[in-house]
Every structure is written in structure tokens, then in C-alpha cells.
């Protein structure tokens, strides 16, 4: 004797799975569960108005380390809320709001002079 699953419960199961998938995917291509950037290093070529090769390290306690043009600074801060990231250097002289998208961080940056630019960071070589 063959038993079959009633069609109504199969349809309900498919609808429930579809609803879970739809809820988990954000149309803005955001990550569902963002990993913490703490302890990681990210870099970019052509960053900012000076087009620097720059590396950022998001240190514990919200300390931002950056290295560019042969200089190293630990005078910035950062905050993460899910996949949203904010960081600043030099007491707010330069700021960035970004979205963490897996292996990249995409954001908008600006400085006190009113200049604005895109920031597109990728994991730095040798970073965590």
C-alpha cells in the first residue's frame, strides 16, 4: 500500500520555505549576518582625493588604525551595527558610512572640506 503526502500540507511546506527565503534575502544585496570587522584589515587603491594606497585595521575597542603614504596612524574610531559600518579619522576630519558585503566594504566618504568620494575596501593581503 502506497501512502502519499496530502497535497495541502506539501503546498504549505513549500510556501513556508519560500517565505523564509524571501525574508532572509535583502534586495539591496546586504549580507544577512555580517561578520565583525574587529581585528581585520582592509585596503583600497586610489582612496580619497589624494588617491592613496590605504590600509585600515579595525582594532578592538573601536580603535581605527590606518596606513597610507608611508605613515601610520591610530587616531580614528569605528562602529559596526550588523552590516552597517561607520569609521572616522583624525577627530572626524574624514568620515565614512559603509555596508559590509562579504568580501568587500562599500561606502560613501567625506571630509570637513566638503569633498565626497566612494570607498570600496577589500581584505588586505596578510590581514585577518
N, C-alpha and C positions, 0 to 999 in steps of 0.2 A: 504494500500500500504506500503510495507516494503522498507526502504531505507538502502543502505549499504554503508559503507565507501569504497571508491575506494582503491584497493589493493596497488597501488603505494604509496599513502600517508601513509598507515599503515606501509609499509616496511620502508619508510623514517623516520617515527617516531621511530621505533624500532632501526634503525641504529643510529639515533641521541642520543637516550638514551644510547645505548651501548658505543658510543664514549665518552659521559660524564663520564660513569662509568670507562672506561679504563683510562681516563685522571686523574681521582680522586684517583686511586689506584697506589701506588708506589710499584714496585716489591721488593724493599729492605725492605718491611714491615715498612716503616716510617709512622708516623701519618700525615694525610692530613693537619689538622690545629692543631698545637701544642698549648697547654695552656702555659701561662707564669709560670715559676717556682718561680717567685718572691713571697716571703712570705711563701714558702713551705719548709717542712723538709723531708729529705730522709736519709735512713740508709742502712748499709751493715754490715754483719758479715764476718770477715776474710779479711778485706780491707788491701791491700798493703803488703809489705814484712814483716811487724810486725804482720799481721793478726788481726788488731784491730777491735773491735766493734766501728763503727764510725757513727756519725750523722752530716749531712750538713744542714744548713739553708741558703737559698738563699734570703738574705735581700735586701730591696730597695736600689737603687743606686749602685748595683753591688758589694755589700759587702758580702763576704762569711764567715759565722760562721761555725766552726766545733768543735765537742766534741768527744774526744777519750781518753782512758786510764786515766780517771778522770780529764782531763784537758779541758779547753775551750779556743778557740782562735777565734779572729775576724781579722785575718791577711791575708785573701785571697780575691780574686775578682772573679767575674763570668760575662759571657756574653752569651746571647741567641740570635740566629738568626733562627726563625722558629722552627724546631725540632732539630737543632744543638745547643749543649751546650759546652762551654769551661769554665773550672774553674781552679784556681791555689791557692796554699797555700804558705805562707812564702816567698813572693817575687819570686815566680817561682820555689822554691825548688822542689815542686811536682806539676804536671800539669795533666789535663785530657781533652780529647776531646770525646764527647759522643753524642748519639742520644736519644731523648725523645720518648718513645714508650708507650704512655698512662700511665699505672700504673708502668712503670719501666724506668730507665735510664741506657743504656748500653754504656760503653765506654772503651777506652784504656788509661791507666795512665802510667806515667813515672816520674822519679826524676833525679836530677843532677848527681847522682852516676851511671846512665845508666840502672837502674833496670826498668822493664816494667811489668805491670800486668793488668788484666781485672778488670773493675769496673762495678758492677751490683747493682744499687740502687733501693730500693723500698720505698714507702711512710712510713715515720716514724710514730710509734704509737703516737698519740697525736699531730701530725703535721697537717698542713692545707691541 
